[in-house]
Amino acid sequence: MKRKKVVTLAGILSGCLLGSAAIGAEPPGNAAGSETRLEQIVVTATRTEQDLESAPGSVSVVTKEEIDKRNITTVDEAINIIPGVITTRGKGMMDRMSAITLRGIPGQSRTLVMLDDITLNSPYAGSVFSVGIAPGSLEQIEVVKGPASSLYGGYAMGGVVNLITQMPEKREFTLTGGYGSALDSGNGMENSRRVAVSYGDKFLGKFKVYLHNDYVGTNGYRSDFNVQSSQPTAGITGYSNTTDYSGAARYRIGDKGKNGTWQDNLTVKTEYEFSPDTRVRFTFLKSSGEYFYDDPATYLRNSSGAEVWTYGTVREASFLGANGGSDQYLYGLAAETAFSPVKLKLNLGYLYQASSWGSTPTSAAPPNSATRSGGPGKLSDTPAGAINADLQASLPLLDRHLLTFGGAFRSGWAHSKEHTLTNWQDENSTAAMTYKSKGTDRTFALFAQDEIMLLDKLTLFFGFRQDWWETFDGYANQVGSSGYPKNYDSRSASSFSPKGAIVYKPFDQTTLKLSGGKAFRAPTAYDLYRTWTTSSGITYAGNPDLKPETTISWDAGVSQGLWEGARVSATYFENYISDLIYSTSTTATWKDKVNAGKAESKGVELEAEQKFGKQLRLFANYTYSDATIKENSAAPASTGKRMTDVPEHMFNVGADLEYGDFGALATGRYVGKRYGNDTNIDTVNGVQGSYDPYFTVDLKLRYRITSWATASLSVSNLLDEHYYSYYLAPGRSAYGELSFKF
């Protein structure tokens, strides 16, 4: 079946190739051969402007035009066809545990994500504040793969993703609305809707303003099944036999309902230009959203045909899903100026997570068990915040040097609380507090980089950053448990992160790159202070004495232009990771976090692109990753196993067609088998909790009705691939949209 699906997409691409001769008969207004390869400017790789081919290391760019050509609702979807990028979004926009992984170094806390150079990683667990980031508000996304702590400090072990919001140069107004739903299988996104409005203007040639409001929502689909280890008792029918991810017998008895969500995002951005070299920018973003489950279902029936919601030790609460939501804010102030020949940049940011809550039903012996109509539950909430300050200067020296240097400061805090709920469906029905933890961290840093144009075709980059990190105000209270509350002593650590790179252009169409460096991730408040006990009595304890994780990495690559419109590239990379944080069992009921692990990640990234004028672009890329645990005293059984969430093979293919007022983009994504268990025992596919290999095709058709109106039709998962990415992944769905731009 999968081979047939791959062949189907190959047929689409072949048809496009065969049709290129017809496309060569250009529509009015397009002249064949008139395309000029324009330089793409990036800033993230060096903190200064570079054209893409001259930037050190492995850098990829996604433009606003490329975002608009795809049916994208979340930022991580915009970069999921870049080689070396793994996005773990198991059930579409409802997934609140999604992460971006670069270069085979798993975990969101090991990839730095920024918005306009402001760090978005949360101090609580390293996950990303969403803070109102609507894909439609972005001008460009820059992805720098490889260690980046020499410029950006913590989190940047696998690399950096920088989201750059747009700023208008003239008056423009856009209004977009769309609706879609599932096709055929019934497990696609149902009742998906989106409304977006934006306004941008430039006044008196100096003052710019940009406003963007974006609402997205869906009723979702039934993604989360009720799978039990105990077989329904005699006389009960309707269940189906299945297994867990390791092959043990299980029974599917129902589902938790349709998992829906909504998100409301607001962007406000202003800029004033005092002179061509001096400007000040203010940014405000707000994001509010919720996720929920609706209409849980039992498949069980008794001998009379009546629904069965409980048997043996299985409670009705096991059919119920969690609800939750968040409110997040970002404030940014940036300024830049020049005192010839020095350029200065100042960036200030404040991220505030007013709430990030989740309510779960209690599953206990009656009468202390939740039901569909209410009953006891638990509320978890984690307010958090972070202050960022960054000052840099760039100074050309001796004609062939560009020195960039500066300092950075970041302070983050997180408070986590848990309360019982008298009604799990009402997050305001809080009763007794059962848990509380908190902590604060603070980082000071100095960095420097020298860009040396050794020869006209050879440029060297050398840089380093010294980070001084400290944590304090650590506290945990498992209410009613022996030994609590606990206050933790403050502690500090430092990390030196060097990096070097070479860019060599021996010929006009040839670029050779070599880079290597060290990066780190300091332990988060969750690692240090979050201690909790399961209902079965096992305690998972934070460890305030954890050290930072580190990686020493290098890569080498070549980019080669061939005939007109054709370019290929290849990159080899290696990562050597130390002091990985793991949980180890000190007793049968106690697990401590320790720096116990070492791992290696090695791989290859291949890319190819062929353009036929401005009308047709074909592209393909492939990633091979060998990511393996080499040492783990906390979990010896994981030694020699593959790292979690890193597939061995991935490839992407696509065809981008523009012909007159018509446009189409078809993309195909293959993601190989991943493991969710560090001992790799999850070998069974097609069951809840498994991470299956899959190949999906997405298609978006566009038609420009007038100069100011465009209609589009998208089909996600066109071939209706059925697979699990822990949850059952979304099936085929269609989405129509109208966009007006004035």
C-alpha positions in Angstrom: 0.0 0.0 0.0 2.8 2.5 0.9 4.7 1.6 -2.2 1.6 2.4 -4.2 1.2 5.8 -2.5 4.9 6.7 -3.2 4.4 5.8 -6.8 1.3 7.9 -6.9 3.2 11.0 -5.8 6.0 10.1 -8.2 3.4 10.1 -11.0 2.3 13.6 -10.0 5.9 14.8 -10.1 6.6 13.1 -13.4 3.5 14.6 -14.9 4.8 18.0 -13.9 8.1 17.3 -15.5 6.5 16.1 -18.7 4.4 19.2 -18.7 7.3 21.5 -18.4 7.6 21.9 -22.2 4.1 23.2 -22.3 4.9 25.5 -19.4 7.8 26.7 -21.4 5.1 28.4 -23.7 4.9 31.1 -21.1 1.6 32.9 -20.3 1.5 36.6 -21.0 3.7 38.7 -18.7 6.3 36.0 -18.1 9.5 35.9 -20.1 11.3 32.6 -20.4 14.8 32.6 -18.9 14.3 35.9 -17.2 14.6 34.6 -13.7 17.6 35.8 -11.7 18.8 34.0 -8.6 18.2 36.5 -5.8 20.3 36.5 -2.7 18.4 35.4 0.4 19.6 37.5 3.4 19.8 35.8 6.8 20.9 37.2 10.2 20.6 34.2 12.7 23.8 32.4 11.7 26.2 35.2 12.6 23.9 37.9 14.2 24.8 40.1 11.2 23.3 40.1 7.7 24.7 37.4 5.3 23.5 36.1 2.1 22.4 32.5 2.5 25.3 30.9 0.5 27.9 32.8 2.5 26.5 32.1 6.0 28.5 29.6 8.0 27.1 26.2 8.8 23.9 24.7 7.6 21.1 27.3 7.2 17.6 27.0 5.7 15.0 29.6 5.1 11.3 29.5 4.7 9.8 32.7 3.2 6.3 34.2 3.6 5.5 33.1 0.0 6.4 29.5 0.8 4.2 29.6 4.0 1.3 31.0 2.0 1.6 28.2 -0.6 0.9 25.5 2.1 -2.0 24.8 4.4 -0.2 25.7 7.6 -1.9 26.3 11.0 1.1 26.0 13.3 4.7 27.4 13.0 6.4 24.0 13.2 4.4 22.8 10.2 6.2 25.5 8.1 9.6 23.9 8.6 8.7 20.2 8.6 10.0 19.6 5.0 13.5 21.0 5.8 16.1 18.2 5.9 17.3 17.5 9.4 14.2 18.9 11.0 11.9 16.6 13.0 8.5 17.9 14.3 6.6 15.8 16.7 3.0 16.9 16.3 1.0 13.7 16.7 -2.6 15.0 16.4 -2.3 18.2 14.5 -3.1 21.6 16.1 -4.5 19.9 19.3 -1.2 18.5 20.3 0.2 20.6 23.2 3.4 18.4 23.5 4.7 19.1 20.1 8.5 19.7 19.7 11.1 20.7 17.1 14.2 18.5 17.0 17.3 19.4 14.9 20.1 17.1 13.8 19.1 14.1 15.8 19.2 15.8 19.3 15.7 15.1 20.6 13.7 17.3 22.9 12.4 20.9 22.5 14.6 22.0 25.4 17.6 21.2 23.2 16.6 23.4 20.3 16.4 27.2 20.7 13.4 28.9 19.3 13.3 32.7 19.0 10.9 35.4 17.8 12.6 38.4 16.4 15.7 37.4 18.4 13.8 37.0 21.7 14.1 33.5 23.3 10.8 31.6 23.5 11.9 28.5 25.4 10.1 28.4 28.7 12.2 28.4 31.9 9.9 25.7 33.4 10.6 22.8 31.0 12.2 24.3 27.9 9.0 24.0 25.8 8.1 27.0 23.6 5.8 29.8 24.5 3.3 30.0 21.6 2.7 33.8 22.4 0.4 34.5 19.5 2.6 33.3 16.7 0.3 33.1 13.7 2.2 31.7 10.6 0.5 34.5 8.5 2.3 37.1 10.6 5.8 35.9 9.7 8.1 37.3 7.0 10.7 34.6 7.2 11.8 31.6 9.3 15.5 30.9 9.6 16.7 27.5 10.7 20.4 27.2 11.7 21.4 23.5 12.3 24.3 22.7 14.5 25.6 24.0 17.9 24.8 27.7 18.4 25.6 28.4 22.0 28.6 30.4 20.9 26.2 33.2 20.0 22.9 32.3 21.8 23.7 30.4 24.9 21.5 27.7 26.4 19.0 25.4 24.6 20.9 25.7 21.2 22.4 22.2 21.2 20.7 21.1 18.0 20.4 24.6 16.5 18.2 27.6 16.3 14.9 28.4 14.8 14.3 32.2 14.4 10.8 33.4 13.6 10.9 36.9 12.0 7.7 38.8 11.9 6.8 41.1 9.0 6.8 44.8 8.8 5.0 46.8 6.0 6.6 49.2 3.6 3.3 50.5 2.4 -0.4 50.4 3.3 -2.0 47.0 3.0 -5.1 45.3 4.4 -5.8 41.6 4.3 -8.8 39.5 5.2 -8.8 35.7 5.1 -11.5 33.2 6.0 -11.7 29.5 5.5 -13.5 26.3 6.5 -12.8 22.6 6.2 -13.7 19.2 7.5 -12.8 15.5 7.3 -13.2 13.4 4.1 -14.0 9.7 3.8 -12.4 8.1 6.8 -14.0 10.3 9.5 -10.8 10.6 11.5 -9.8 13.8 9.8 -10.1 17.3 11.3 -13.8 18.2 11.6 -15.2 21.7 11.3 -11.9 23.5 11.0 -12.2 27.2 10.6 -9.9 30.2 10.5 -10.4 34.0 10.3 -7.4 36.3 10.0 -7.3 40.1 9.5 -4.2 42.3 9.2 -3.4 45.9 8.6 -0.1 47.5 7.9 1.0 51.0 7.0 3.9 53.4 6.8 3.3 57.1 7.7 5.5 60.0 6.7 8.1 57.6 5.5 9.2 56.9 9.1 6.6 55.3 11.2 5.4 51.8 10.5 2.6 49.9 12.1 1.4 46.3 11.7 -1.6 44.6 13.3 -2.5 40.9 12.9 -5.3 39.0 14.5 -5.8 35.3 13.8 -8.4 32.8 15.1 -8.2 29.1 14.3 -10.3 26.3 15.7 -11.4 22.8 15.0 -13.8 20.2 16.5 -10.9 17.7 15.9 -11.5 14.0 15.7 -11.3 10.9 17.9 -7.6 10.6 18.5 -7.2 9.0 21.9 -8.6 5.5 22.6 -9.4 3.8 25.9 -7.2 0.8 25.8 -7.2 -1.5 28.9 -5.1 -4.5 30.0 -8.0 -6.2 31.7 -10.5 -8.0 29.4 -14.2 -7.1 29.8 -16.1 -9.5 31.9 -18.4 -12.3 30.5 -21.5 -11.0 28.8 -19.9 -7.7 27.6 -19.4 -7.3 23.9 -18.2 -4.6 21.5 -14.5 -4.4 22.4 -11.7 -5.3 20.1 -8.4 -7.1 20.7 -5.2 -5.1 20.3 -1.8 -4.9 21.9 0.4 -2.2 23.5 3.5 -1.0 21.7 5.6 -3.9 22.9 3.0 -6.6 21.9 1.3 -7.3 25.2 -2.4 -8.1 24.9 -4.8 -5.2 25.3 -8.5 -4.4 24.7 -9.9 -1.3 23.0 -13.1 -0.5 24.8 -13.9 3.1 23.7 -12.5 6.5 23.0 -12.2 9.8 24.9 -14.2 11.8 22.3 -13.4 14.3 19.7 -10.3 16.3 20.7 -10.9 19.9 19.7 -9.1 23.2 20.2 -9.2 26.9 19.5 -6.5 29.6 19.4 -6.7 33.4 19.3 -3.5 35.2 18.4 -2.8 38.9 18.3 0.3 40.7 16.9 0.9 44.4 17.3 4.2 45.8 15.9 5.4 49.4 15.5 8.6 50.9 14.3 10.0 54.5 14.0 12.9 55.3 11.8 14.8 58.4 13.1 17.4 58.0 10.3 18.5 55.4 7.8 20.8 53.9 10.5 18.6 54.5 13.6 15.3 52.9 14.4 13.2 51.7 17.4 10.7 48.8 17.3 8.0 47.7 19.8 6.3 44.4 19.6 3.3 43.0 21.5 1.9 39.5 21.1 -0.9 37.8 22.9 -2.2 34.2 22.7 -5.2 32.5 24.3 -6.4 29.1 23.6 -8.0 25.9 24.9 -8.2 22.2 24.1 -10.9 19.9 25.1 -12.6 16.5 24.6 -16.2 16.2 23.6 -18.6 13.2 23.4 -16.6 10.3 24.8 -17.8 6.9 23.6 -17.9 3.4 25.0 -17.9 0.5 22.5 -19.1 -1.9 25.2 -22.6 -3.3 25.4 -24.2 -5.7 27.9 -26.5 -8.6 27.0 -29.4 -6.1 26.7 -27.6 -3.8 24.3 -27.1 -1.1 26.9 -23.9 0.9 27.1 -21.3 -0.3 29.6 -19.0 2.3 31.2 -17.4 0.4 34.0 -16.4 -3.2 34.8 -14.0 -4.7 37.3 -11.4 -2.0 38.2 -12.1 0.0 35.0 -13.9 3.3 35.8 -15.9 5.6 33.7 -13.2 8.2 34.3 -10.9 6.2 32.0 -13.1 7.3 29.0 -12.6 11.0 29.9 -10.0 13.2 28.4 -8.2 16.2 29.9 -9.2 19.8 29.2 -6.8 22.8 29.4 -5.7 26.1 28.1 -3.2 28.9 28.3 -2.8 32.7 28.2 0.6 34.0 27.1 2.0 37.5 26.4 5.2 38.8 24.8 6.5 42.4 25.0 9.5 43.4 23.0 11.6 46.6 22.5 14.4 46.7 20.0 16.7 49.6 18.9 19.5 49.8 16.5 21.8 52.6 15.4 25.2 53.2 13.9 28.2 55.4 15.0 30.3 54.9 12.0 31.8 52.3 11.7 30.2 50.7 14.7 26.6 49.2 14.5 24.7 48.7 17.8 21.7 46.6 18.5 19.6 46.4 21.7 16.9 43.8 22.2 14.7 43.6 25.3 11.9 41.1 25.8 9.5 40.0 28.5 7.5 36.8 28.2 4.6 36.1 30.6 2.6 33.0 30.8 -0.4 34.0 33.0 -1.7 30.5 33.0 -1.0 27.1 31.5 -3.6 24.9 33.0 -5.0 21.4 32.6 -7.9 19.6 34.4 -8.0 15.9 34.6 -10.7 13.6 36.0 -10.0 11.5 39.0 -10.1 7.7 38.5 -10.5 6.1 41.9 -12.9 3.7 43.6 -16.5 5.1 43.8 -17.7 7.4 45.0 -14.4 9.3 44.4 -14.3 8.8 40.7 -15.2 11.2 37.9 -18.0 10.6 35.4 -19.2 12.3 32.2 -21.5 14.5 34.3 -18.8 15.7 36.6 -17.1 14.6 39.8 -13.7 15.1 41.4 -10.6 16.0 39.4 -7.2 17.7 39.5 -6.1 21.1 38.2 -2.5 21.8 37.3 -1.4 25.3 36.5 2.1 26.7 35.8 2.4 30.5 35.5 5.9 31.4 34.2 7.9 34.3 32.9 11.2 35.4 31.5 13.1 38.6 30.9 15.6 38.8 28.1 18.2 41.5 27.4 20.7 41.5 24.6 23.2 44.1 23.5 25.6 43.6 20.5 28.0 45.7 18.5 29.5 45.1 15.1 32.8 46.7 14.1 34.8 46.3 10.9 38.5 46.1 11.4 41.5 46.2 9.0 39.4 45.8 5.9 39.0 42.0 6.3 37.6 41.6 9.8 34.1 42.0 11.1 34.0 41.8 14.9 30.7 41.2 16.6 30.6 41.2 20.4 28.2 41.9 23.2 26.4 40.7 26.3 23.2 39.0 27.3 21.0 38.6 30.4 18.1 36.3 31.0 16.1 35.6 34.1 13.2 33.1 34.2 10.8 31.8 36.8 8.1 29.2 37.1 5.5 28.4 39.7 3.6 25.1 39.5 0.5 24.3 41.6 -2.0 21.5 41.8 -5.4 21.6 43.4 -8.2 19.2 43.7 -11.4 20.0 41.8 -14.9 19.3 43.1 -16.0 19.2 39.4 -13.3 18.2 36.9 -15.2 20.0 34.1 -15.0 23.3 35.9 -11.5 24.6 36.4 -12.8 27.2 38.8 -14.1 24.6 41.3 -10.7 24.4 43.1 -10.5 23.0 46.6 -7.4 21.9 48.5 -3.9 22.5 47.2 -2.0 19.2 46.9 1.3 20.3 45.3 3.4 23.4 44.8 6.9 24.0 43.3 8.8 27.0 42.1 12.2 28.1 41.0 14.1 31.0 39.4 17.2 31.0 37.2 19.4 33.7 35.9 22.1 33.9 33.2 24.7 36.5 32.4 26.8 36.1 29.2 29.5 37.6 27.1 30.1 36.7 23.5 32.4 37.6 20.6 32.8 36.5 17.0 35.4 37.5 14.3 34.5 37.1 10.7 37.7 37.1 8.7 37.7 37.4 4.9 41.1 35.6 4.5 40.8 35.6 0.7 38.1 36.8 -1.6 36.7 33.3 -1.8 37.6 32.1 1.7 36.0 33.4 4.9 36.7 32.2 8.5 34.5 32.5 11.5 35.7 32.2 15.1 33.6 32.9 18.1 32.9 32.0 21.7 30.4 32.7 24.5 30.8 32.5 28.3 27.6 31.9 30.2 27.3 32.2 34.0 24.1 30.4 35.2 22.6 30.3 38.6 19.4 29.1 40.1 17.7 30.0 43.4 14.4 30.1 45.3 13.9 26.4 44.7 10.9 25.0 46.6 8.7 21.9 46.4 5.8 20.8 48.6 4.0 17.5 48.2 1.2 18.4 50.6 0.7 15.7 53.3 3.8 13.7 52.3 6.7 13.1 54.7 9.7 15.3 54.2 7.9 18.2 52.7 8.0 21.1 52.1 11.6 21.3 50.8 13.7 24.5 50.2 16.7 24.1 47.9 19.9 25.9 48.2 21.0 28.2 45.3 23.7 27.0 43.0 25.6 28.2 40.0 27.6 26.9 37.0 29.3 28.2 33.9 29.7 27.1 30.4 32.3 28.1 27.7 31.0 27.6 24.2 33.5 28.0 21.3 32.8 27.6 17.6 34.7 27.9 14.3 33.6 27.8 10.7 35.0 28.0 7.2 33.1 29.1 4.0 35.0 28.5 0.8 33.7 29.4 -2.7 36.2 28.0 -5.2 33.9 28.6 -8.2 30.8 30.7 -8.8 28.4 27.9 -8.3 30.3 25.9 -5.6 30.3 26.5 -1.9 32.1 24.4 0.7 31.4 24.7 4.4 33.0 23.3 7.5 32.0 24.1 11.1 32.3 22.8 14.6 31.6 23.9 18.2 30.3 23.2 21.6 26.8 23.9 23.0 25.0 23.3 26.2 21.6 23.2 27.9 21.2 24.2 31.6 18.7 22.1 33.6 15.2 23.6 33.7 13.1 24.3 36.8 11.2 21.1 36.0 14.5 19.1 36.1 15.7 20.8 39.3 12.6 21.1 41.5 9.6 19.3 40.1 8.9 16.4 42.4 5.7 14.4 42.2 4.3 11.1 43.2 2.1 8.8 41.1 -1.1 7.2 42.3 0.8 3.9 42.6 3.3 5.5 45.1 6.3 6.0 42.8 8.0 9.4 43.3 9.9 11.2 40.5 12.2 13.7 42.1 13.9 16.8 40.8 17.6 17.2 41.5 18.9 20.7 42.3 22.5 19.5 41.8 22.1 18.7 38.1 24.8 19.9 35.7 24.2 21.3 32.2 24.0 18.9 29.3 26.7 19.5 26.6 27.4 18.6 23.0 30.5 18.8 20.8 29.4 18.8 17.2 30.8 19.4 13.7 29.5 19.3 10.1 30.8 19.6 6.6 28.8 20.4 3.5 28.9 21.3 -0.2 26.4 23.2 -2.3 26.7 22.9 -6.1 24.9 24.7 -8.9 24.5 22.5 -12.0 22.7 23.5 -15.2 20.3 26.4 -15.2 17.9 26.2 -12.3 19.5 23.1 -10.7 21.2 22.9 -7.4 22.2 20.0 -5.1 23.8 20.0 -1.7 25.1 17.4 0.8 26.0 17.8 4.5 27.5 15.3 7.0 27.2 15.9 10.7 28.3 14.4 14.1 27.1 15.2 17.6 28.8 13.9 20.8 26.4 14.5 23.7 27.4 14.3 27.4 25.7 14.6 30.8 22.2 13.7 29.5 19.6 14.0 32.2 17.8 10.8 33.1 15.7 9.4 36.0 17.3 6.6 37.9 15.7 4.3 40.5 17.3 4.7 44.0 14.6 2.6 45.6 11.6 0.7 44.3 9.5 3.8 44.9 11.9 6.6 44.3 13.5 7.9 41.1 16.1 10.7 41.0 17.2 12.8 38.0 20.9 12.5 37.4 23.5 13.4 34.7 23.9 9.8 33.5 23.9 9.6 29.8 26.2 9.9 26.7 24.9 9.7 23.2 26.1 10.2 19.6 24.2 11.4 16.6 25.6 11.1 13.1 24.0 11.6 9.8 23.7 12.9 6.2 21.4 15.5 4.7 20.9 15.6 0.9 19.0 18.2 -1.1 18.2 18.7 -4.8 16.2 21.4 -6.5 15.3 22.0 -10.2 13.6 25.2 -11.3 12.0 25.7 -14.7 11.8 29.4 -15.0 9.3 31.0 -12.6 6.6 28.4 -13.4 7.8 25.1 -11.9 10.1 24.1 -9.0 10.8 20.5 -8.1 12.6 19.6 -4.9 13.6 16.6 -2.8 15.6 16.0 0.3 16.7 13.1 2.4 18.0 12.8 6.0 19.8 9.9 7.5 20.3 10.0 11.3 22.1 7.4 13.5 21.3 8.6 17.0 22.3 6.2 19.7 22.7 6.1 23.5 26.3 5.2 24.2 26.3 5.2 28.0 23.5 5.4 30.6 24.1 4.4 34.2 20.6 5.4 35.1 19.0 3.0 32.6 21.7 0.5 31.4 19.1 -1.3 29.2 19.1 1.8 26.9 22.8 1.6 26.1 23.2 0.9 22.4 19.6 1.7 21.6 18.3 4.5 19.4 17.5 7.8 20.9 13.8 8.6 21.3 11.9 10.6 18.7 14.7 10.4 16.0 13.8 8.4 12.9 16.7 6.8 11.0 15.3 7.9 7.6 13.3 10.9 6.4 12.6 12.3 2.9 10.5 15.0 1.4 9.5 15.6 -2.2 7.5 18.4 -3.8 6.3 20.2 -6.9 5.5 23.9 -6.9 3.6 25.1 -10.0 2.8 28.7 -11.0 1.0 29.3 -14.3 -0.7 32.6 -14.8 -3.4 33.0 -12.1 -3.2 29.3 -11.1 -0.8 27.8 -8.5 -0.4 24.4 -6.9 2.0 22.9 -4.4 2.1 19.1 -3.7 4.4 17.8 -1.0 5.2 14.3 0.2 6.7 13.5 3.6 8.2 10.2 4.7 9.2 9.8 8.4 10.7 6.5 9.4 10.1 4.5 12.5 10.7 6.3 15.8 10.9 5.0 19.3 9.1 6.6 22.3 10.8 4.3 24.8 14.6 4.6 25.4 15.0 0.8 25.5 13.3 0.6 22.1 10.8 -2.0 23.2 8.0 -0.2 21.3 8.4 -2.2 18.2 4.7 -2.8 17.3 3.1 -0.4 14.9 -0.5 0.5 14.4 -1.5 0.7 18.1 -2.0 3.5 20.6 1.3 4.7 21.9 3.3 3.5 18.8 5.4 5.8 16.6 4.7 4.4 13.1 6.6 5.1 9.9 4.4 7.1 7.5 4.2 8.8 4.1 1.7 11.6 3.7 0.9 13.8 0.7 -0.5 17.3 1.1 -1.9 19.4 -1.8 -2.9 23.1 -2.1 -4.5 24.6 -5.2 -4.7 28.4 -5.6 -6.5 30.7 -8.1 -6.1 34.4 -8.3 -9.7 35.6 -9.0 -8.7 39.3 -9.2 -5.7 41.4 -8.3 -7.0 41.5 -4.7 -8.8 38.2 -4.2 -7.5 34.6 -4.1 -9.3 31.3 -3.6 -7.6 28.1 -2.5 -8.4 24.5 -1.8 -6.2 22.3 0.4 -6.3 18.5 1.0 -4.2 17.3 3.9 -3.1 13.6 4.0 -4.4 13.3 0.5 -3.8 9.5 0.4 -5.5 9.0 3.8 -2.5 7.4 5.4 -3.5 5.6 8.6 -0.8 5.7 11.3 -0.1 6.5 14.9 2.3 9.1 16.3 1.5 8.0 19.8 -2.1 9.2 19.1 -4.0 8.3 16.0 -2.8 10.9 13.4 -5.3 13.0 11.4 -6.8 11.4 8.4 -7.8 13.1 5.1 -9.4 16.5 5.3 -10.2 19.3 2.9 -10.0 23.0 3.6 -11.2 25.9 1.4 -10.2 29.5 1.9 -10.8 33.0 0.5 -8.2 35.8 0.9 -8.6 39.4 0.1 -5.6 41.8 0.0 -6.0 45.6 -0.6 
